[in-house]
Amino acid sequence: MSKQEKMHELRVLAAQIRLETMKTIGSLGFGHVGGSMSMADAMAVLYGAYMNIDPKNPQKEDRDWFVMSKGHAGPVMYATLGIMGYYPIEEAYKLNTPHTNFPSHTDRTKTPGVDLTTGSLGQGIGEAVGAALGLKVQGQPSRVYVAIGDGEADEGSVWEAAQFAAHYKLDNLVCLVDNNKRQLDGPVADIMSHGKGIGAKFDAFGWNVIEVEDGNDVEQIYDAVASAIETKGMPTALILNTVKGKGAIFAEPTGAHSSQPTKEQWEEGIKACEESYEAVKAQN
Ligand SMILES: Cc1ncc(C[n+]2csc(CCOP(=O)(O)OP(=O)(O)O)c2C)c(N)n1
């Protein structure tokens, strides 16, 4: 398959992930649309191009791991795992209902394919660093990918984990920063700015840093992950400059953190994602 064909496949997958994310959250009627939709393209690239996984054997020993440290973006992970074949995607439409296997935040005891439990911001990256060290010590070829938010990066524990990962030269670790410039209450720059930037911080902690100008462009993400995999002796941070709510017609214009639109707005939002999925499929 040529690179052009692969990029088309990944764009189609990203559009399908967006559609299924909307259906998953829409089944409940409210939830974290913003930070889920900004991650769809990165999820498509990781699961569609790079991760060594077997959906029929989620625990296989030499698998790559993905940790959604910004655990409120659980729905985009559930959509991705369902599409990849861990379970029928319709199961995820029981999002956050009693006794569900699809809680609002990712839980390793509930959902096949979820490697670590998250939800308390700043916790997942530390778990991912521990997993990366453990897998290295065991001699596994596995890579650990972890996604954090730019608001989440206000947590001090993120930087303890970053320091540890650089010290132990965890080159099997890639941190994807969903740099969508917004957190729960508004713009990150107004609430708690990152000084010279999150990339500059990771650089100061001894990481390899790759700025991805458009973090919703699958080809830019694809090239950045390839470069991360080639980097030896240090972990890599990919700073994905994304748009919060990307592709959700009721959330993208405002960058809302959580959305509770009307039933009609949900129908329109899902229909728009269906149309863009069909349009992307028709492209070459
Ligand atoms: C320790 C902790 N404090 C507060 C929250 C509540 N909370 C959930 S999401 C969120 C904002 C996160 O912003 P960001 O990481 O930028 O997420 P994104 O924009 O990517 O969705 C907050 C404050 C939490 N889950 N954990």
The ligand as an ORCA input file, in Angstrom:
! r2SCAN-3c Opt
* xyz 1 1
  C      -7.540     15.861     39.533
  C      -8.732     16.314     38.737
  N      -9.175     17.584     38.877
  C     -10.243     18.006     38.169
  C     -10.898     17.148     37.332
  C     -12.126     17.636     36.567
  N     -11.826     17.861     35.144
  C     -12.153     16.947     34.226
  S     -11.672     17.383     32.685
  C     -11.025     18.843     33.244
  C     -10.338     19.794     32.292
  C      -9.218     19.143     31.562
  O      -8.692     19.956     30.547
  P      -7.807     19.328     29.415
  O      -6.802     18.419     30.013
  O      -7.289     20.421     28.574
  O      -8.851     18.418     28.655
  P      -9.398     18.508     27.159
  O      -9.539     19.945     26.777
  O      -8.380     17.842     26.289
  O     -10.688     17.763     27.193
  C     -11.191     18.960     34.618
  C     -10.743     20.116     35.404
  C     -10.407     15.821     37.219
  N     -10.969     14.923     36.399
  N      -9.311     15.443     37.918
*
